[in-house]
Amino acid sequence: MSGLTAVSNQRQMPLGFFEKLNARRSDAWTNYVIGAGVVVYALLVVAAVVTGSFEFIDAVPLVPLLGYFALRIGRSLAQADDDPAVVKFVLAAFAAKMIGTTARYLVTEIQYNGRSDAIDYHQFGKYYAPLFRRLDFSEVQSISGTDFIRTFSGIVYSFTGSSAISGALVMSFLSFIGMLLLWRAFRLAVPEGAVRTYSLLILFLPSFLYWSSALGKEGWSVFGIGVVSYGVACAIVKSPMRGAALVALGIFMVTLLRPHISLSLFCGMVLAAGIGKSRKPGAKASGVRLIVFGALLVLGFVLIGQAETFFGVSNLTQETGQTVMAEAEGATSEAGSAFAPVRMNTPVNAPAAIGTVLFRPLPFEASNLIAFGTAAEGMFILGLCCKYWRRLKSIPRCMRNRPYASYCVGIVLSFTYAFSAFSNFGILARQRIQVMPFFLVLVCLPIWTREGVISTDEAIEQRDIVVEGPYAEAPLSPVIYEATGAGEAFATKGEPAPNQPTYDTDVDPYARFQTQPKPRWRRNG
């Protein structure tokens, strides 16, 4: 009676309360993250009122505007996934990104006394902004490398005002969009993977929230990488033309700033095109593959030329590459947090180089609070690798069946080769956010199992499944075989079977192996 009462009371609940009661508990944490973002924004408003600083006042209306864009993006993704919970998830990711932007600004101002690369971009942005409002671009020196970020800062300031916090917020939001595109690319290209885990890692890992949340190169680079990766996923799965357009746009964006990162993306695309299996094998697929390789060949020549100009070498070969890496090692070792790098010169050094680029510094190598946080995150990712070792073991199989996995493997290997010469933990941690999204893809790949084979546990679970429906009420009558003369046997249908079947113990089950000729079996009815 108590059960019936509970059911009747449940039916009398208001619809809104009933839906709230049945909501997924896993979504409750997003409310806390959004609430923390609201608190941080309230502190920003208080700081603007108390200090009267233009830096804070200019940023106050910008945060709600960016939040509105995030809300529209969340609604669009929720409609595409047919999941209303996606809206809160995206808003929580946006709130976490804004918290990371605030933390990056405070650490730079307090611990480093405002000394960072963002100061240079900020000063040029203040100078360019009045000129750009008059559509005067005569003072722009170039639109590549550092000059591009200086010019971009002027463009942002011409709309938002010359506030360093506003510039950081805009660049942080662009990197946020890049992370969303990386999440959607994985969901599109590897839908059977651990999509939920990957979305949590890519949108809430502290290094992604912190290092790409300032007015600098990392935010724009992550944005361009997201465009390229989503284009690759589209080209693989559903729309080659749309994917090619996005890839071209993203490569252009990344090459403006860091041509060597474009080369890493190019290596991933080559590996995916060479190893990945076509969706519809045949003559047409072979022709498409030839066209893809032709386009990649042209793209490779363009990117190599851009990289040669960027590094100031006449010919980008293995020798000049080693020279550039040696120069990078010397330049990065001058700052604090220096260490002895493990250069990826031979396959023997590859595991140590990959471990250095992806996971170091170790906890005992940390020299300050930021380095210790980076080390803790590295140990967390290393723990994920140990937990999901079966997914990492599936990489060779997935590289063939899921070309996006090949794309990520190519990027991880080429990035490790290029950045293994860096000998400063701070610079390496900042650069690492450009490759870590692709390594996390490998951690979240589906576990490969042989087709048509199930484990013993799965077989036991399927055996214990209770059949429901009209066939579960009346068990089928067993067929009882009765032996007759001359070695023949006839099957007759017995009475409806009881709960426990009975067997005739007087019949020798091995009699059919002792009679000649072999008995024939027939079924009556």
Secondary structure, DSSP 8 states (H G I E B T S, - for coil): -HHHHHHHHHHTS-HHHHHHHTS-GGGHHHHHHHHHHHHHHHHHHHHHHHH--HHHHHHTTHHHHHHHHHHHHHHHHHHHHT-THHHHHHHHHHHHHHHHHHHHHHHHHHTSTT-SHHHHHHHHHHHHHHHHHTT--TT---SSTHHHHHHHHHHHHHHH-S-HHHHHHHHHHHHHHHHHHHHHHHHHH-TTS-HHHHHHHHHH-HHHHHTTSSSSHHHHHHHHHHHHHHHHHHHHHT-HHHHHHHHHHHHHHHHHH-HHHHHHHHHHHHHHHHHS--SS-SHHHHHHHHHHHHHHHHHHHHHHHHHHHHHT-SS--HHHHHHHHHHHHHHHTTSSSB-------SGGGHHHHHHHHHH-S-GGG--SHHHHHHHHHHHHHHHHHHHTHHHHHTHHHHHHH-HHHHHHHHHHHHHHHHHTT--BHHHHHHHHTTTHHHHHHHHT------TT---HHHHHHHHT----SGGGTS----EEEEE-GGG-EEEEE-S---SS----TTS-TTGGGTSSS---EEE--
